[in-house]
Amino acid sequence: MSFDASAFRFGGPVPRGAHVARIPPGIDGKKALFRALIPTLALPDYFGANWDALEECLRDLSWIERRTVALVHEDLPPLPRKELLTYLSILSDSVKGWKEGEEHALAVVFPRAAGRRVAALAPRAKRRASPAG
């Protein structure tokens, strides 16, 4: 799994008027992550609590009224490496998949302190725009 770290924001303000979905610190596994995402994103009943379903929902967001959705992480989830790479790849693809003028926009925010760790996980070719954070 690869991802583009430049798709993420590190620190700084949340986009104005966004639906803010917060992910608490200490998420220690895929099931815990899905349990946290369901209420904060108001995921629909058909959400299957798996990676494919998460990617599908992050590219839909039709149940959320506000145009911009900000997924704000209190920390970089301490998931096992393979799960973390999968999660970051889904987030990156979802952010980049929304185009200007579409119904929604997705912003993914991590604390500034997570920037170096995320950049270290990113493939070399995609690190250039990542923060020093």
C-alpha positions as CSV (number, residue, x, y, z in Angstrom):
1,M,0.0,0.0,0.0
2,S,1.3,3.4,-0.8
3,F,0.0,6.9,-0.1
4,D,0.7,10.5,-0.8
5,A,1.5,12.4,2.4
6,S,0.8,15.7,0.7
7,A,-2.9,14.8,0.8
8,F,-2.9,15.4,4.6
9,R,-2.8,18.5,6.7
10,F,-0.5,18.6,9.8
11,G,-1.6,21.0,12.5
12,G,-3.2,24.2,11.6
13,P,-6.9,25.2,11.4
14,V,-9.7,23.0,10.2
15,P,-11.5,24.3,7.1
16,R,-14.2,26.8,8.0
17,G,-17.7,25.5,8.0
18,A,-16.6,21.9,7.8
19,H,-18.3,18.9,9.4
20,V,-15.6,18.0,11.9
21,A,-15.2,14.3,12.6
22,R,-12.7,13.7,15.4
23,I,-10.7,10.5,15.9
24,P,-9.6,10.2,19.5
25,P,-6.1,9.2,20.5
26,G,-5.1,5.6,21.3
27,I,-6.9,3.7,18.5
28,D,-5.1,0.4,18.7
29,G,-6.6,-1.7,16.0
30,K,-8.8,-1.8,12.9
31,K,-12.0,-2.7,14.9
32,A,-11.4,0.2,17.3
33,L,-10.8,2.5,14.4
34,F,-14.1,1.5,12.7
35,R,-15.9,1.9,16.1
36,A,-14.5,5.5,16.3
37,L,-15.3,6.3,12.7
38,I,-19.0,5.2,12.7
39,P,-20.4,7.8,15.0
40,T,-18.1,10.7,14.2
41,L,-18.7,10.4,10.4
42,A,-22.3,9.2,11.0
43,L,-21.5,6.3,8.7
44,P,-24.6,4.8,7.1
45,D,-26.1,1.5,8.4
46,Y,-24.8,-0.3,5.3
47,F,-21.2,0.5,6.3
48,G,-19.5,-3.0,6.4
49,A,-16.7,-2.2,8.9
50,N,-14.0,-3.2,6.5
51,W,-11.4,-1.3,4.4
52,D,-13.3,-1.4,1.1
53,A,-16.5,-0.1,2.8
54,L,-14.5,2.7,4.4
55,E,-13.0,3.8,1.1
56,E,-16.5,3.6,-0.6
57,C,-18.0,5.8,2.2
58,L,-15.2,8.4,2.2
59,R,-15.8,8.8,-1.6
60,D,-19.6,9.3,-1.1
61,L,-20.4,11.3,2.1
62,S,-23.9,12.1,0.7
63,W,-25.4,11.7,4.1
64,I,-23.4,14.7,5.4
65,E,-25.0,18.1,4.7
66,R,-21.9,20.2,4.8
67,R,-19.7,20.3,1.7
68,T,-16.4,19.9,3.5
69,V,-15.7,17.1,5.8
70,A,-12.7,17.3,8.1
71,L,-11.4,14.1,9.6
72,V,-9.3,15.3,12.5
73,H,-7.0,12.9,14.3
74,E,-5.9,13.6,17.8
75,D,-2.8,11.5,17.1
76,L,-1.5,9.1,14.4
77,P,-3.4,5.9,15.3
78,P,-1.0,3.4,16.7
79,L,-2.2,0.7,14.4
80,P,0.0,-2.2,13.3
81,R,2.2,-1.1,10.4
82,K,0.2,-2.9,7.7
83,E,-3.1,-1.6,8.9
84,L,-1.7,2.0,9.3
85,L,-0.4,1.9,5.7
86,T,-3.8,0.7,4.5
87,Y,-5.6,3.4,6.4
88,L,-3.3,6.1,5.2
89,S,-3.6,4.9,1.6
90,I,-7.4,5.0,1.8
91,L,-7.4,8.4,3.3
92,S,-4.9,9.8,0.7
93,D,-6.9,8.3,-2.2
94,S,-10.1,9.6,-0.8
95,V,-8.8,13.1,-0.3
96,K,-7.3,13.2,-3.8
97,G,-10.4,11.5,-5.3
98,W,-12.6,14.5,-4.6
99,K,-12.3,17.1,-7.3
100,E,-12.9,20.8,-7.3
101,G,-16.6,21.5,-7.7
102,E,-17.8,18.1,-6.6
103,E,-20.5,17.7,-4.0
104,H,-18.0,17.2,-1.2
105,A,-14.4,17.7,-0.2
106,L,-12.5,15.7,2.4
107,A,-9.7,17.1,4.5
108,V,-7.6,14.8,6.7
109,V,-5.8,16.4,9.6
110,F,-3.2,15.0,11.9
111,P,-1.3,16.8,14.7
112,R,1.9,18.6,13.5
113,A,3.9,16.1,15.6
114,A,2.7,13.2,13.4
115,G,4.2,14.8,10.2
116,R,7.6,13.2,10.4
117,R,6.3,9.7,11.2
118,V,3.8,9.9,8.3
119,A,6.5,11.2,5.9
120,A,8.8,8.3,7.0
121,L,6.1,5.8,6.1
122,A,5.4,7.4,2.7
123,P,7.1,6.1,-0.5
124,R,10.1,8.2,-1.3
125,A,8.7,9.7,-4.5
126,K,5.6,11.0,-2.6
127,R,7.5,12.6,0.3
128,R,8.4,15.8,-1.4
129,A,5.4,17.8,-0.3
130,S,5.1,16.3,3.2
131,P,5.7,18.4,6.3
132,A,8.8,18.4,8.4
133,G,6.4,18.5,11.5
